[in-house]
Amino acid sequence: MPGKESLYPADWLRIAEKDYTRVEHLLNIHDPEAAGFYLQQAIEKFLKAFLLSKGWQLQRVHDLEPLLNEAIKHNPSYEHYRAMLQRISGFYLLDRYPLALEFTLTEEDVQQALSQTKPLIDSIRSILKP
């Protein structure tokens, strides 16, 4: 029987950091689909950690856009990341479900997403880390 998910931002931040580290490792072994999946997972957990620190009620959601909608209530500058987060949400689907349309995720796609979202991640890190 699965346990109850933690409501502590530090727990979510710890797992987000683990997933983020996996992204670079997976890029180093030339697995962009898995790297894209873990980038989505990392950002999801960074956002959840941020939101939990603001009193948000934990929700089971993998789409980054609803999380972003909540996050911009606390930091409107995060709106800048909407288009990239919409794209990264699609990375989750590519590695998890067979799609009727063929789409190839490249290492360059993931590297670009990684570099464009690093300021968002750094912002959340600076807010949550003592």
N, C-alpha and C positions, 0 to 999 in steps of 0.2 A: 504494500500500500504506500503510495507516494506521500512524502511529508509535506507540510505546509511551507509555502515559499516565504523566504525571509522578507521582512519589512524594513530591514536595516540598510541604509544606503551603502555603507562600507562593504557589506557582503556582495552587493551588486557591482560595486566598483572593482572589487577583487576579481570577480569572474570576467568583467568587461576587459580588464587589463590582460587576463589570460587569453581571452579570445583575440584581442588586438595583437598580442605577440604571435599567435598562430597565423595571422594574416601574413606577416613578413616571412615566417618559416615556409608557409605554403607557396608563396611567390618564389622563394629561393629554390624550391623543388619543382617549379613550373606547373603548379596546379591552380590556375586562376579561378576555376569554378568553386573549389573549396575555399580559396582565399576570399572570394567575393561573399560566400556564405558567412564566413567568420567575421568579415567586416560588418555585414549587416547585424550579426549577433552582438558584436562588440558595441556598435552604436546604439542598438536597442537597449543594452544593459547600462551603458553610460547615461542614456536619457532617463531610464527608469531610476537609476541611482539619484540623478539630479532631482527628478520629480518627487521621489520619496523624501528627499531632504526638505522639500517644500510642503510636505503634508499630504501629498497626493495619495489616493487610494489605489493600491496595486491592482492592475488589470492584466489579464492574459491577452496580449496583443503583440503581433509580430510586425505589423505594418508600421513603419517609422512615422508616417504622416500624422496619425492621431496623437502619437507621443510628442511630436514637434508642436502640434497645435496647443497642447498643454504647456510645453516648455516655454513657448513664446509669451505666455501670460506672465511669466516670471522674468524672462529676458527677451524682449522684442527683437534684439539683434540676431537671434537665432533664425529669424525668418529668411535670412540670406542663404541658408542651407537647404531650403525647401526642394528645389529642383534636383539637387544631388541626392538628397535623402529619398526622394521618390524613385530615383533610378536605382539606388542601393537596395531599396525594398524588393526590387525585381531580382536582385542577385540571390536572395533567399529562395525564390521560386525555382530559379535555374538549376540549383544543385539538389533540390528536394523533390521535384515533380517532373515527370516527362511531359514535355510541351509539344503540341502539334506543329508549331513553327520552329524551324531550326534557328538557333541564335547562339553564337559563339562569344563567350566572354574571354577577353584577352588579358594578358598580364598588364598591358598598358591601360586598359579600362579600370582595372583594380588599382593600379598605381595612381592614376588620376583621381579616382574617388578617395583614395587614402590621403593624398596630399591636399585635396580640397576640403576634406572634413577634419583634418588635423587641428585647425584653430578651434573648431567646435569642441573637440575632445579635450584639447588643452584648457579651454575655458572651464569645462565641467571639472576637470582634474583640479584646477586651481581653486574652485569653489568648495570641493569636497575634501581635498587633502589638507591635513593640518599643517 
